[in-house]
C-alpha cells in the first residue's frame, strides 16, 4: 500500500539534502531516519551524533560510495593474486 503525504517546499528541500544519492526514494530516506532514531537503547548524545551524520549529505554520500566500493568485486584483488603479482 502506498500513502501520499504533504510536505512544504522547505521540508522537501531538507529531505532532498539528506538523500545518500539522487535516486534514493523518500521511502528509503524516511525509513533510514526512523530506524536510526528508534529502539530502546539510545541516549541523547548518540542520537544527536546520528542526526549530525545523517544530516550531512557529503558524509552520507561518502558512506554510500564506500559501501558500493566494498560490494564492487572488480576493485578488489585477492591476497593470493597480490602475492603472485609481487613475487611473494
CNS distance restraints for C-alpha pairs under 8 A (distance, minus, plus):
assign (resid   7 and name CA) (resid  11 and name CA) 6.12 0.50 0.50
assign (resid   7 and name CA) (resid  12 and name CA) 6.28 0.50 0.50
assign (resid   8 and name CA) (resid  12 and name CA) 6.23 0.50 0.50
assign (resid   9 and name CA) (resid  13 and name CA) 6.08 0.50 0.50
assign (resid  10 and name CA) (resid  14 and name CA) 6.42 0.50 0.50
assign (resid  11 and name CA) (resid  15 and name CA) 6.13 0.50 0.50
assign (resid  12 and name CA) (resid  16 and name CA) 6.05 0.50 0.50
assign (resid  13 and name CA) (resid  17 and name CA) 6.26 0.50 0.50
assign (resid  14 and name CA) (resid  18 and name CA) 6.50 0.50 0.50
assign (resid  15 and name CA) (resid  19 and name CA) 6.70 0.50 0.50
assign (resid  15 and name CA) (resid  26 and name CA) 7.69 0.50 0.50
assign (resid  15 and name CA) (resid  29 and name CA) 7.83 0.50 0.50
assign (resid  16 and name CA) (resid  22 and name CA) 7.96 0.50 0.50
assign (resid  17 and name CA) (resid  55 and name CA) 7.63 0.50 0.50
assign (resid  17 and name CA) (resid  56 and name CA) 7.99 0.50 0.50
assign (resid  17 and name CA) (resid  57 and name CA) 5.93 0.50 0.50
assign (resid  18 and name CA) (resid  29 and name CA) 7.54 0.50 0.50
assign (resid  18 and name CA) (resid  54 and name CA) 6.63 0.50 0.50
assign (resid  18 and name CA) (resid  55 and name CA) 5.44 0.50 0.50
assign (resid  18 and name CA) (resid  56 and name CA) 6.77 0.50 0.50
assign (resid  18 and name CA) (resid  57 and name CA) 5.34 0.50 0.50
assign (resid  18 and name CA) (resid  60 and name CA) 7.80 0.50 0.50
assign (resid  19 and name CA) (resid  24 and name CA) 6.12 0.50 0.50
assign (resid  19 and name CA) (resid  29 and name CA) 6.31 0.50 0.50
assign (resid  19 and name CA) (resid  57 and name CA) 6.66 0.50 0.50
assign (resid  19 and name CA) (resid  60 and name CA) 7.69 0.50 0.50
assign (resid  20 and name CA) (resid  24 and name CA) 6.60 0.50 0.50
assign (resid  20 and name CA) (resid  57 and name CA) 6.45 0.50 0.50
assign (resid  20 and name CA) (resid  60 and name CA) 5.22 0.50 0.50
assign (resid  20 and name CA) (resid  61 and name CA) 4.92 0.50 0.50
assign (resid  20 and name CA) (resid  64 and name CA) 6.43 0.50 0.50
assign (resid  21 and name CA) (resid  61 and name CA) 6.44 0.50 0.50
assign (resid  21 and name CA) (resid  64 and name CA) 7.80 0.50 0.50
assign (resid  24 and name CA) (resid  28 and name CA) 6.36 0.50 0.50
assign (resid  24 and name CA) (resid  29 and name CA) 6.75 0.50 0.50
assign (resid  25 and name CA) (resid  29 and name CA) 6.23 0.50 0.50
assign (resid  26 and name CA) (resid  30 and name CA) 5.93 0.50 0.50
assign (resid  27 and name CA) (resid  31 and name CA) 6.01 0.50 0.50
assign (resid  28 and name CA) (resid  32 and name CA) 6.10 0.50 0.50
assign (resid  29 and name CA) (resid  33 and name CA) 6.27 0.50 0.50
assign (resid  30 and name CA) (resid  34 and name CA) 6.01 0.50 0.50
assign (resid  31 and name CA) (resid  35 and name CA) 5.93 0.50 0.50
assign (resid  32 and name CA) (resid  36 and name CA) 6.13 0.50 0.50
assign (resid  33 and name CA) (resid  37 and name CA) 6.46 0.50 0.50
assign (resid  33 and name CA) (resid  54 and name CA) 7.58 0.50 0.50
assign (resid  34 and name CA) (resid  38 and name CA) 6.08 0.50 0.50
assign (resid  35 and name CA) (resid  39 and name CA) 7.82 0.50 0.50
assign (resid  36 and name CA) (resid  47 and name CA) 7.98 0.50 0.50
assign (resid  36 and name CA) (resid  50 and name CA) 7.19 0.50 0.50
assign (resid  37 and name CA) (resid  42 and name CA) 8.00 0.50 0.50
assign (resid  37 and name CA) (resid  47 and name CA) 6.70 0.50 0.50
assign (resid  42 and name CA) (resid  46 and name CA) 6.47 0.50 0.50
assign (resid  42 and name CA) (resid  47 and name CA) 6.65 0.50 0.50
assign (resid  43 and name CA) (resid  47 and name CA) 6.16 0.50 0.50
assign (resid  44 and name CA) (resid  48 and name CA) 6.06 0.50 0.50
assign (resid  45 and name CA) (resid  49 and name CA) 6.24 0.50 0.50
assign (resid  46 and name CA) (resid  50 and name CA) 6.02 0.50 0.50
assign (resid  47 and name CA) (resid  51 and name CA) 6.12 0.50 0.50
assign (resid  48 and name CA) (resid  52 and name CA) 6.10 0.50 0.50
assign (resid  49 and name CA) (resid  53 and name CA) 6.27 0.50 0.50
assign (resid  50 and name CA) (resid  54 and name CA) 6.02 0.50 0.50
assign (resid  51 and name CA) (resid  55 and name CA) 5.78 0.50 0.50
assign (resid  52 and name CA) (resid  56 and name CA) 6.34 0.50 0.50
assign (resid  53 and name CA) (resid  59 and name CA) 6.60 0.50 0.50
assign (resid  53 and name CA) (resid  60 and name CA) 7.08 0.50 0.50
assign (resid  54 and name CA) (resid  59 and name CA) 7.80 0.50 0.50
assign (resid  54 and name CA) (resid  60 and name CA) 6.43 0.50 0.50
assign (resid  56 and name CA) (resid  60 and name CA) 6.30 0.50 0.50
assign (resid  57 and name CA) (resid  61 and name CA) 6.02 0.50 0.50
assign (resid  58 and name CA) (resid  62 and name CA) 6.14 0.50 0.50
assign (resid  59 and name CA) (resid  63 and name CA) 6.20 0.50 0.50
assign (resid  60 and name CA) (resid  64 and name CA) 6.12 0.50 0.50
assign (resid  61 and name CA) (resid  65 and name CA) 6.01 0.50 0.50
assign (resid  62 and name CA) (resid  66 and name CA) 6.10 0.50 0.50
assign (resid  63 and name CA) (resid  67 and name CA) 6.18 0.50 0.50
assign (resid  64 and name CA) (resid  68 and name CA) 6.12 0.50 0.50
assign (resid  65 and name CA) (resid  69 and name CA) 6.12 0.50 0.50
assign (resid  66 and name CA) (resid  70 and name CA) 6.21 0.50 0.50
assign (resid  67 and name CA) (resid  71 and name CA) 6.36 0.50 0.50
assign (resid  68 and name CA) (resid  72 and name CA) 6.16 0.50 0.50
assign (resid  69 and name CA) (resid  73 and name CA) 7.93 0.50 0.50
assign (resid  69 and name CA) (resid  75 and name CA) 7.17 0.50 0.50
assign (resid  72 and name CA) (resid  76 and name CA) 7.60 0.50 0.50
assign (resid  77 and name CA) (resid  81 and name CA) 6.33 0.50 0.50
assign (resid  77 and name CA) (resid  82 and name CA) 6.49 0.50 0.50
assign (resid  78 and name CA) (resid  82 and name CA) 6.20 0.50 0.50
assign (resid  79 and name CA) (resid  83 and name CA) 6.18 0.50 0.50
assign (resid  80 and name CA) (resid  84 and name CA) 6.33 0.50 0.50
assign (resid  81 and name CA) (resid  85 and name CA) 6.02 0.50 0.50
assign (resid  82 and name CA) (resid  86 and name CA) 6.14 0.50 0.50
assign (resid  83 and name CA) (resid  87 and name CA) 5.87 0.50 0.50
assign (resid  83 and name CA) (resid  88 and name CA) 4.77 0.50 0.50
assign (resid  84 and name CA) (resid  88 and name CA) 6.15 0.50 0.50
